[in-house]
Amino acid sequence: MFGNLGDMGKMLEGMQENAAKLQAELESKTFSVKSGGGMVEVSINGKGEVIDINIDDSLLEDKDSLQILLIGAMNDAYKMVQQNQQNSAMGMLGGINPFGTK
C-alpha cells in the first residue's frame, strides 16, 4: 500500500535536511527598507528580527513623522521577509503548489 517504508523514511530525512538548510539560509539574509525618501532605514534578518535602524537627525524633532515612517518601514521589511520565506518554500517544493491554485 505504501511501497517501501525505508525509501519513504530516507525521503523524509532528506526533506528535513533540506528544510534545516533552507531555514539557516533564510536566517542569514538581511533585508533593508527605506521610507520617507531615505530618512528612515530599517534592516531586518530572515527570522524577522530588527537588526538595525537609521534615523535622519531632522526627524528627531518631529515625533509623529518619525513614528509613521518607522512603522511603514518595519511593515515593509516584514513583508519582504514573509515573501522570501514563501518563495523559498515553494522553491523547495519544486514549484508544486499544495493548495492546487495557480
N, C-alpha and C positions, 0 to 999 in steps of 0.2 A: 504494500500500500504506500509506504513512504520511501521505498527504494533502499539504498544503503545508508543506514544511520551514521556510519563512520564518515562517509563523504559529507553528510549534512553537518556533522559536528565540525569538520575541517572548514567547511564553508562559513559556518557561524564564527569560528575563531578568526578567520580571515576578515570577516566583516567587522568584528570587534577591534582587530588591529588597525584596520583602515579608519574606523571611527575615532580611535585614540589618536592616530596620526593627524586626522582632519582637525580634531579639537585642539591639538598642540599648534597646528598651523594657524588656525583661526585666532588663538590667543596671542600669537606672536605678531599679528598685524596691528598697525596703528592707523586710525582714521582721523583726519583733521578737517574741521569745518570752520569757515569764517562767516561772520554776519556783520551787518552794519558797515559794509564796504571794507571789511578787514579790521574794524575797531575791536571786535571780539573774536578770538580764535580758541576753539576747544579741541583738544586731542583726546581720543578715547581708544582703548585697546579692544581686541577682539572678544574679550569677556564682558565688555560693556562698562568697564571701569574708566572713569575720567582720570587721565594721567597728567594733563597739563591744561592750563587756562592762561591766555594772554589777554590783557585788557588795556586798551589805549588810555593813557593818563587823562585825556579830556573827558572820559566818561565817569571818572571818579567823583565828579561834582553833580552828575545827573543820574541819580539812583534809579529812577523809573526807566529811563532808556537802557541803562546797564542791565537791569533785570529782564527786560523784554528781549534784548539782543542775546543775553546769556541763555535764557530759556529756549529761544529759537535755535541757537547753535547746538545746544545739547540735544534737543529733539531731533535735529537733522543728523547729528552724529550717531545717535542710537538707531535711527532708521537705516543708516549706512551699514552698521554692524548687523542688523537683522537681515538686510538684503544679502549681505555677503554670506551669512550663515545659511540662508535658504539656497543661494546659488551653489554653494559648496556641497550642501547635502544633496541637491539634485544632481550635481556632477558625480558624486559618489554612487548614486543610484544608476548612473549611466543614462540619465535623461528620462528614465521611466517615471511617470507620474502616478503614484499610488492612488490618487484621487480620481483618476480617469478623465480629468478635464485637460483641455489644451491650453 
